Amino acid sequence: MIDKLIRYALQYSELLGWKVFPVKEDKKPCTPHGFKDAVSNPQGIEILFTRYPEAGGIGVATGKESGIFVVDVDGKQGKESLKNLLKENGELPHTVMQYTGSGWYHLFFKYPVDTRIKNSASQIATGIDIRGEGGYVVVPPSKHPSGKTYGWREFYSPEEHEIAPAPGWLIQLCITPKKRKIDSYSQNTTGSTPYGEAALLNQLEHLKSVQPGSRNHALNKVAFSLGQLVAGGELDESRVAQALQIAGSEIGLENQEVDKTIRSGIESGKGQPKSAPDKKQYVSRDKNTHQNITVLPWEEPIPLIRELPPARQFPVHALPGLIGETVEALVDMVQVPASLAAGSVLAASSYATQALADIVLPFGGNSTRPLSLYFISIAASSDRKSTVDSIVLEGILQHQKALYRKYESELEAYKTEESLFSKIHQQILNESGKKSKDAGESVLVEGRQKIEELGDRPLPPLEPFLLIPEPTMEGMTLLFARGQPSLALFSNEGALMLFGHSMQKEKRLNTAGMLSTLWDGQAISRIRAGDINMLLPGRRLAIHLMVQPRIGRTLFSDSELEDQGFLSRLLVVAPESKAGSREFRDPQAIEEHTVARFSERIRELLQSDYPLEEGKRNELKPRRLTFTSEAKPIWVNFSNEIEGQIGKGGEYESIKGFAGKLAEQAARIAGVFSVMQNQHCERIEGETMQQACTIARFYGGEALRLFQAGKVNPHLEECEKVLDWIFSSWDEGYISPPDIYQLAPGSVRDRRKAKKILATLENHAWIVREPEGAVTRGIKRKEAYRIRREFWMDKNRRN
C-alpha cells in the first residue's frame, strides 16, 4: 500500500504542484504537525511516506500551499444547501471533483491570488464545509474509515479536467462567514448561567490545545461534560452544539464526524446531570509544581504524569532477510509487539557482528565506528519480554556453553603447564643464585639464557563469559582484560543494572562514561593508584536492557546522564501492551524453524575466527565496511534530513543530542544488516542503507515520544507513588496528613512533604478536601480529604 501511495503522491506533486503528506485510514495525519509537514519535492515525499508505513491515505494541504481550496458537500443536507446556493447565485463552473468514501463529494477550485480563504464548517450553508488556508483534504487512492475508497468522478479527475477558478459569489461567501467564532460566544448567554458559560469557554479553550490523533476523542469527552451541565440547567443545548460544531471544524475534524460525536457525547452526558457546586475554587496554582491547574468538580482527575502518545508501528518490512523473518515469527509465536521483538533480535545481531567489522563514515580521516548498538525496551512485567529474550539469546547461550566446556579443559592443562613452568623457573633462579657466589657474572648470564630458552609464562585461557547482566565497571574491565573481546550486556531485569551498584550516585557518571567510550569504539583505560593500570583497545559491547515503565521514566529524568551523553546513545521503545488480548495458540512449525535458523546464524558468526591485532589474543581489529556509490547519497541525504530538524523549531530540536547521532545509528544498523546476511561483505549496498534509515527514523520518532514524556518532575513522581499507595493499601474513604507521614512509603514520611503531596493531589482532583474535616483511623481530623475512588479503576484500565 505504501508504494502505491508514494506513486500517487508523486503524480499529484509533479502534475499539480500539490503539497502532500501521509494520513491514517481514520483521515488523521500520521505526521506530528499534520498539513504543516506537507512536502512537494520527490525526495521529501519518498522519505515522508516511508517513515510512516502505517499510512492509509494521502492528505493534500489546501490554501496557498497547493493553490487550491475545496468545497466539501456533506450529506443530504449539504446537497440540498448547494442546490439552494446555485438557485440564489448562479451555476458553478465544471471543475475537478472527487467522491469521498462516505458517498458525498468534494469540488476543487483554484485558490484566489489576493484573497485569504479559511476553513469553515456549515458557515456558508448547512452541510457545506470549506477547506482553505490551514486545512487539508484526503484524496484517492486513500481509504475511508467506512472501508470504501476515495475516487475521482469520471471525466473530472485532475488528469482529465482542469481545476477551475471559483466564481466571485462563492469566494465572497467564503470570506464573509455567517456564523460566530468560538471566542465571541461569551456575548450570548441566553439560557446559560455564568457558571455554565465559564465551563463552556474553558472546554473550548481546551479543545484548541488537543494534539492530532486524539481530537475526536477529546471532542466526545467535552461534549459529555457539557451535556451533563445541559441536563443540570447550566447551559443551553443548542448553544453547546453550535459551539462544538465550529470548534470541531477549527481543529480539523470533518463535519459529518463532528455532528455524530457531538450528538453522542451530549446525549450520554445528559444522563448524568451536574450543576454548579457551592464555594468551589475552579482555578488554582500548584505551588509545588508551579502549574496552573483547572479542574471542574465533575470532571475526571488530571493525571499526575502525562500519558505517552500512542506508540508508532514498527516498520518490520524494512528488516532484511532472516532478521525480519525472525521478528515476524516472534510476534506470532509469543504475541508481543513488533518493536519489542525487534529490539531483542537487533541487539543479538549487533552482538554477533560487532567483532567482525566496523563501519566507515564518509567524513574522511579516521571515521570508523563499531557495529555496537545500545537498546532499552520498556515493558510491563506481563508483556513477555523475558520469553522473547530467552528465545533470541539461545544461540549466544549455546556458544557460551561450548566456550565454557573448552575453558574447563584448557584450564586444567594451563594449571599443569603453569606449575611445571614455575618449578623450572624457580630451579634456574636457585641454581644461578648458588653458583654466582663463586663464579660471578658469567653464571648470571647463563641463568638468564636458560630463562629465555624456557619461554614465556603460560597464559590462562580466556574466560568464556559472553553475557553479563549486571556488571560493575571494574568487573567488566577485568573481564575484557582476561576474557572475550566482545561482550553483551543483556538483561530482562534492566533495573538491576541501571539502578544497581554501578549506577549509584557516586559511580553513575563514571559508569556512563565507560559505556559511552565503548559505544564510540575507544580504548578502555583504568588508572588506579596502587593497582594494575590498564589500556584495553579493540573491545566491543552491545547492550539490551528491558525495564519497567517507572524505571524508564526515572532514567530519562536523569539530567546527569543526559548531559554526559549516555542517553543520546540509546535506541528506546515503549510499545503498547498486548496483555489481555492474547489467546493461546500452539507455535507453528515454520515459526519454530525460523527462530532456530536465527540461533544457528548467531552461533555461526560467534564461532568465526575474530580479526585480531598481530600478537594479541583478545584485541580486535575489525575489517572496515564502506558505502557503495548508491548507499552514500542515501546516507548523506538522511544525515542532512536529520540535521535540518535539530535546529530551532525543528522536529528534533528537543532531542538534538540523540538526533545528532541518528545518522550514525543508521550506518551501524546498515552494517549489522550487511554482516548478518554476508559475513565477509566489504561494502554497504544502497537498499540496505535505505532499510537502515527507515529503522533509524522509527527510533527517532520513539525518542521524540519517550524522552520528553519521560522527564518527570520529582515531586510529581512522589505524588504518583503516594496515589498508588492510597488506592492499593488504604481502605478508608478519607485521608489526612498524619496518615501520609506515618504510614505511606518511607520517602514521604515527613509532615511538610505530606502536606505538599496532598495539596498537589487536591489540585489534580484525585482528592477533595472536606470543609468540616473527617474521621480517619478512628480519629477526627480537621484537615481531611475525600478519596475519589470512582476514577481509580478507569486510571488502572488506561495504564
N, C-alpha and C positions, 0 to 999 in steps of 0.2 A: 504493500500500500504506500509506503513512504516514497518509493521510487516513482510511483505514478503521480503522487502529489508534487514531487520535485519537478517532474516533466511538465505538468500543467502550470506550476508556478513560474517556471522559466518562460513559458509561452506568454503568460499574462504580462510578465515584466518586459520581454523583448518586443512584443507586438503592440502593447498598450501603455507601457511605462508605469504600470501599477506597482505600488509597494506592497509586498505580501509578507505574511508570517503564518506559522502553523497554529491551528486551533484543534481542540479536542472534539469528540463526537457530540458533546453537550454544547458546542459552539463557544465555549470559554477558551481564552488564549492559553497556549502552552507556555509562552514566554512570561517572565515576571512583569514586564511593563506593557503587555498587550500590543496594541497597534503602534505604540511608540518604538517597538523593536522591529517594525516592518522594514524590509530592505528591497532593493530592486536590482542590484548587481548580481550576476550569475553565481559568482563565488560565494557571496554572502548568503544567497538563497540555499545553496547546497549545504553550507555549514549549518545554517539555522535549522533546516528541516532534519538534517542528520542528527542534530543534537537532541531532537525530540521525536524519537521513533514511535512514541505512543500517539502521535498526531493522527487525527481522523479527517482533517479538512484544511482548507486554505482560507485565511482571512485577508481581505484587502482593505488597507487604510483608506478611508474616504476623505474628502476635502481636498485641499491644495496638494497634499502629499501625492495623490494619484490622479488629480484633475477630474474627479467625478463627485457627484452626490447621488444618493439613491432614495427613491420613494418606495416605501415598504407598505404594500396594501395587504392588511392583515385581517382575515376572516370575512364573514359575510357583511359585517358592519362596515369594514373598510372598503369592500367592493361597492356597497351602496353609497358610501360617502363620496367615493371617486366619481360615481355617476352624477351625483348632485353637483359636485365641483365643475364637472365638464359642462353641465347644463348652464351653470351660472357664468362661467368664464370662457368657454370655448374649448376646442379639442387640444389634445396633446400630440406632438409630433411622434412619428414612429421612431423607436429607439431600441437599444439593446434591452432585452428582457429575460429574466430567469424565473423558473418555478422553484419555490422552496420545498423542503421536504414535507411541510405541513399542508401543501396543496395550493398555497396562495402565491403571490409573485412580487418581484422587485423590478422597478423601472430605473434604468441608469441614464443620467444626464451629465453633460459637461459642466464642470464647476465654473461659475462666473468669475471673471478676472478680478473685478473690483468690488466684489460683494462677499461678505462672510456669512455662510450658512451653517448654523449649528445643528446638533442633534435635537430632535424633539419627539415627543410621543403624544399622538392624538391632539396636537396643538392646532394644526391647520384643519383637521376634521377628525371625528372619532374613527379609530381603526386605521388611521394613516400616520405612519411614523416617517421621520426624515433622518437619514444618516449622512451627516456632513462633517464639518471640522471636528476633529477629536473623536470620530467614530470609526466603525468598520462594518463590513458586510461579508458574509460567508458565500463562497462561490463554488461551482462544480469543479471536481467530482466529489465534493465533501459529502460526508454522511450527516444526516439529520438525526436528532435524538429519537425521532419516530421509527428509525430504521430505514427510511427511504433516503434517496439521494437527490441532491440539488441538480437541476438540469436546465440548460438553455432552451428557450422556446424555439421551435423550428422556424428557421429563416430570420431569427432575431438574436443569434449568438454574436459575439464580438468578431468572429471570422466572416460572418455573412452580412452584418449590418453595422453602420457607423453609430457611435454614441451621439445623440442629438443634443443641441443646446436646449435648455428649458425655456418655455415661454415666460414673458415678463410677469404675468399674473401668478404663476407658480412660485417664482423667485420672491415676489412681494409677500406672498403668504408665508413663505419660509422665514423671512427676516422680520415679520411682524406677528409674533405669536399671540394667540388669543388667550392662552392660559397663563395663570400666575406662576411665578417661580417659587421655589421652596422657601426662600428667605422672606417672602412677603406674607407668609401665612399668619404671622403674628398680628396682622391688621384685622383679620376676620375671625372673631371668636364666638360667633353665634352658635349657641348650643354647647359650648365648651366652658369649663371652669378654668381659672388661672392655673390651677394645678395641672389640669389636663393639657393646657397649652404648653406649659413648661416641659411636660413629659414628651409631647409630640415633637417639639423643636429639638429636644435633647436626642431623641431617637433618630430624627432626620440627619442631625449632625453626625451621629454615629455611623449611619449608612455611608456617608461620604468617605469615611476612612477605611472601609472594608476592602480587603485586597481581592484581586481577581481569583476566581476559583471557589470562593465561599460567599459570593454576593447573594445568590438566590436563597441560600440557607439563612443568611443574616436577615434578608427581607422577610422571610417567613417568621423568624423569631420576633422581629419588630412588630409585624402585623398581629401576631398572637398577643404580645404585651399590650399593644394599643387596643386590641379587641376586648381585652379584659376591662380597660378603662371605659370603653364604649358601653359595655354592659353595666358598669358601675356608675354611669351617669356623668363621667368626667369629660367625655369627648363625643362629638357628633360623628356618626359612622360615615356619612358621605364625605365629610371633610377629611377624615383619615384616609379613605380610599383614594380620594383625589391627590392628596399629598404624597402618598406612597406610590401612586401611578407615575407621577412626574419624577420622584426620587429614583424609582427603579429604572426609568429611561435614562436619567442622567448618569447613572453608574454603569450603563452599558448593557442592561438586560432588554430583551425584546418584548414588545407589547403583549403578545399572547401569553408568554411565560409569566410576565409581571401580573397580569389580571388573575390568572389561576392561583398564583402564590399568595396574592393579597387576600383574595376571597377565602381561601382555605385557612390562612392564618387568623383573620379576623373572626371567622365563624368558630374556630376552635377556641380562641381567646374568650369569646362571649359566653362560653360555657363555664368560665371561672371568673366571675365578676370581681373587680377590685376598685376600691375607692381610695381617696386621699386619706392617709392616716394623720393623726394629730401630732403636733410637736416633733416633727422629724426633720433632721438636717440632711438634705439630699446631696450636697456637695461639700466635701471636706478635703483637707490636705494631710496626707500621712507624713508626720514629722520624721518617721524613721526611714522612709524610702524617698522622701521629698517628691512624692507623686500626688497629683490632683486625682482624687477618686470620686467618681459619680456612680452611685448605685441607688436605684429606686427600690423601695422596700419589698415590692412584689417580684422583683427580678431575681434571676439566678445570681449566686455569688460570682465575683470576679476571680478567676484562677490566680493564685499567688505567683506561679511560674507559668509563663505563657506556653501554650501548647505548640508543638512543632508544626510547621506547614506539612502537607501531605508529602510522603516520600515519592521521589520520581522512580519511574520504571527503569530497571537496569537494562542496558542495551545488549542483551545476550547475543543478538545477531552479529555484533561486532567482535565476538570472541572466536578466534580461528580454530578449526580442526578439533582435536581431542579436548582442548580446554573448554570450548563451547559445548561440546557433546557431554562432557562430564558435569558441567554446571546444570544443563538441562536434565540430565539423569538424576542428579541430587535433588533438584526442585521437585521432581515427580516422586522419587523414592521416599524422601524424608519429609516432603511437603513443607519446605522452608522458602522464604523469599529468595529471589534470584540473586540479589545483592549480597545476602549472607553466604550463600553457596559460592558465589564468585570470589568473595574475599578469601575464603579458605583455599580455593583452587589456585588463585593467582599468587597467594603467599607461598604455597608449596612449590609452585612453578618457579617463583623468584628464587627460592632457596636452592632448588635443583640446578639452576642455570648460573647463579651468581659467581661461582668459582671458575666457570669456563670462559667467560667473555666479559668485556667492558664495552660500553657504547662510546663512540667518539662524536661529540657535538661539533657542529661546523663553526666553531668560534675561532679556530686557529690556535696554535700553541698546544700546551698540554691540557686538553679539554676532555679527557676520558672520564666517564662516570660508571660506577658499578651498576649491575642489574638488580641491586638490592631494593626492595620495596617494604615500606612500613605500613601495616594495616591496623585499624581499630574498627571492630564491629560491635555496635551497641544493640543489645537484645536482652529481653527479659528471660528469667530462668525457665519459662515454659516454651521457649522458642526453638528448642532442639539444636542449639549451637554446638553442644558437646557431641551430639550424634554426628553432625556434619563433620566436625573436626576429626573424630575417631576414624571415619571412613577415608577422608582425604589424606590423613597422615600415615595411612597403613604402609605405603611404600617406603617412607622415611624410617618408620619404626622397624621394618624388616631389615633395612640396610644397617641401622644402628645395632640391631641384634646380631647380625653377621659380623660387624666390626668388633663387637664385644667378645664373641667367641674367639675370633682371631687374636684379640688383645690378650685374652687369658692364656692362650698357648704361648704367645710371644713373650708374655710377662715371665713365665716360668723359665724359658730359655734365657731371657735377659738376666734374671736373678743368678742363674748358674754362671753365665759369662761374666757378670759383674763381680761375683765372688772370686772367680778364678783370676780375673784381671787385678783385683785389689790385692790378692795374696802375692802374685808375681811382682806387682809394682812395689809392694812393701818389702818383699825379699830383696829386690835390687837396691832399694834405699838402705836396707840394713847392711848388706854386704859392702856397699860403697862407703858407708859410714865407718865400718870397722877397718877396711883396708886403707882409707885415706889417712889414718893416723900415722901409718908407716910409709906409704907410697906417695903421698902428696897429691898434687893436682891431677896427675895422669889418671888416677883411679876415678876421680870425679868425672873426668871427660868420658871415660869408659862407661860409667854408670849412666850418664846422660844418653849415650849412644844406645844402650840397652833399652832405656825407656822409650826412645824414639822408635826403635825396632818393635817394641811392644804395641805401638799404635795408640789410637785414641781410645779413651774410656768408652765402653759400650753405652749407648743411649737407650733409655727406656722406650718402649713402644708408645706411639701417640695414643693419648686417651681417646676412647671411642665415642664419647658423648656428642650427639648432634643437636638434640632438642633440650633447651634449657628454659623451663617455665618460670622460674623466679630467682634469677641470679643476683648476687651482689656484684658490683663493678670490679671489685678486687678479685672475686672468684672467677668472673668471666675473663678478666685479663690473664690470670694464671692458666685458665683452660685454653685460651688462644695461644699461650706460650708452650703448653705441654700437649695440646691436643690438635684437633682438626682445624684447618684454617678457615673453614666455612661453617657457621653455626646458625641455628634458628631459635629465636626467642618467641615460642608459640605457647599460648595458654588460653584455655576456655574459662579461666578464672583470672582475667587480667588485672583485677583489683589487687591481687596479691603482689603483682609486680609494681603497678602504678602507685600503690599506697603502702607498700611494704618497706623493708629496711632500707633499700637503695634509694627510695624516694622520700625519706624523712627530710624534714626541713633543712637540716644542716648538710644533707647529701644530695638534695634534689638537683641543684644546678650542675654539680659535678657529674652525676649520672646522665642527665640530659645532654651535657656537653660531650660525653664519651659516645653516646648513641648517635648524636649528630655527626661526630667525627667519622664514625664507621659508615654512616649513610653517605657521607661525602667521599668515602674511599681513601681517607687519610690514615696514616700510621697511628697506632695506639702508643702513647708514651706514658710511662709511670716512673716518676722520680720521687723517691721516699728516702728521708734521712735514716740511716741505719738499716736499710733494706736493699734488696736487689733492684736496681734500676733496669727498666725495660724499654725497648723501642721495637714495636712489632708492626712492620708494614705488611701489606699483602694479606689482610684479613677481611672477611666479608660476613655480614649479619643481615638476616631477614627477620621481620617482626610481624606477628599477627596476634593481637590481644583482643579477646572477647570480653566485654564488660556490661554491667547492668546500666540502665538509663541514668540513675542518680550518679553513678561513678563517672559516666560520660560528661554530665553537666559540671561536676566538680573539676574534672580535667580541663575542660575548655574555659573554666573560670579562672584558671591559674595564670595570672599575669606574668609571673616569673618565667614560666615555661613558654609563654607566647613571646616575650621579649627575647629569650635565649634563642628561639628559632626552632625548638623541637616540635612544637605543634604544627608548624608550617610544612614539616616533612611527612605528616601523617595523611593517609588516604582513609577517610572515615565514612561509614554508612550507619544508618539507623532505620532499617526497614520497618514498615508497619507489620505488627504481629499477625500471624495466621492462626493463633490459638483460638480454639472454639469452632473452627471451620474445617478441621482435618478429620476426615473419616478414614478408618483403617483400610489399607489396601496392601496386598502382597506385592513385593518388588517384582518387576518384570525381568525376565532373563536378559533382555537387551540392556537394561539399566545396570544390572549387576556386572555384565560383561564390560560395559563402558568404564565403570569405575575401576574394575580390575585392570583394564588396559592402561588407565591413567596411573595407577600404582606401579605397574610394571615399567612405564616410561620414566617415572621418577627414579626408580631403582637403577635403570639403565644409565641415567645421567650421573647419579651419585657414585656408581661403580666405575666411572671413567677415570682414566689417569689424569689428575689435575695438572694443568700447566704451572710449573714451579720455577722460581728463581734458581739459577745454577748454584749447586752446592747447598741448597736449602731443602728441608724435608717438609716444611709446612708454611712456606711463604709463597703465596700465589703470584703468578704473573699471567693474568688472563689475556687472551688474544683480543685484538681490537676490532670491533664491528663498526663499519662505516655506512653512510647512506648511499643508495643508488641515486642517479640523476633524477629519477621520478620521485623518490622519497624526500629528498632535500627540500624542494619547494613546498611540499605539503607540510613539512615540519616548520619551515620558515613562516609560512602563512599562518599556521596555528600559533606560533610564538608571537607574531605581530598582532593577531586577533586578541590574544590574552593581554598583551602589553597595552593595547588600546582600551582595555576595560579596567585597568587598575588605577588610572588617573582620577582626578576629581570628577565626580558624577558618573563614573563608570560602574558597570555591574559588579566588578570585583574590588571596588575601592575599599570596602570594609574588611576584606581578607587579602589585602595585597601581598602580605608576607607569604601566604600559601600560594596565591595565584602566580607570584613571581617564580615559583618552582614548578608550575604546572606543565610547561613545555618540556622541562627536563624529565618530569614524571612520564610524559607521553613517550619520550625517547627510550626510557628504561623499559616501559611496558612493551614497546615495539621489539626491544632486544630480547626480552623474555619470550615473547611470541615466536620470534625467529629461531632461537636456540631450542625451544621445545619442539618445534617442527623439524629442525635440521641441526643436529648437534654441531656440525662442522661448518655451518654457514659463516660467511665473512661479511655479508652486506645486508642491510635492511631494505626490503622491497617497498615500492610505493603503496601497494594495497595493505601491507602490514602496518605501515605508518598511519594510513588513513584509519584503520581499525583502532590503533592505539590512541589516536587523537579523540576518537569518539568515546572511548572508555575514560580518557582523562577529562573530557568535558563533563561526563557524568559525575566524576568525583569532585570536579569544580563546583557543580551545582549542589552536591551534597554538603560540601564545605560551607557554601554560602548559606544553606538552610540550617546547618547544625552549629557552626561556630558562633554565630551571633545569638541564636536562641540558647546556646549553652552558657552564655555569660550571665550568671545568675547573681543577683545581689545577695551577699552572705546572710543578711538579716532575713530576706525572704526565704532562703534555704532553711534557716532555723524555724521560721514560721511554718513552713511546709512539714517539717518533722513533727512539730507540736500538733499540727492539724491531723496528721496521720495518727498520732498517739491518741488524740481526743476521740476520734471516731473508731479506733481499733481497740482501745483499752479503757476508755472512760465510759461508764454505763449510765451516768446520771444525765438529766436534761439540761443542767446548768453547770457552769464552770466559773471559778473565781481565781484571782491571782495566787492565793496560797495553794490552791490545788495544783497550779502550774509549777511554782518554785519548790514545792515539797515532793511532788510525785512524778513530774514529767521527766523526760530524758535528761541525763546528768548535765549536759552542756547548757541547759537553760534553768537550772535550779538557783536562780538569783531573782530577788523581788523586783528590782528595777528592770531587768531584762524581761521578766514575765509580763509586766505591765505594758512594755513596748510591744511585745508579741500580741497580746490581747487587743491592743489598740489597732494594730495592723489587721488582725483577723476581723475586727469590727468594721474597719474601713472597707474591707473587701467583702463584707456582708456574709461571712461564714458564721458569725455570732451576732446577737443583738442584745444590747445592754438593757437590763431590767431596771426601770427608774426606782422601784421600791426595794430592790435587792431580791435575793432568793436564798433558799436553803441548799447547801451542798455538803455532803458527808455529815448530815445531821446538824450542821451549824448555820445559823443565819448570817449571811454575808451582805454588807452594804453594797459592795461592788461585785456584781454577778452578771453573767451573760447567758442568754438562752442559746443553745446549740441548734443550728438549722440542719438537723439530721435528714430532713426530707430531700436535700440536694446531694447527700454523700453517695448514695447508690449510683446516681447518674454520673457523678465525677469518676467513680471507680470503673464504670462501664466504658467511659470515654478513654480512660487511661489504659 
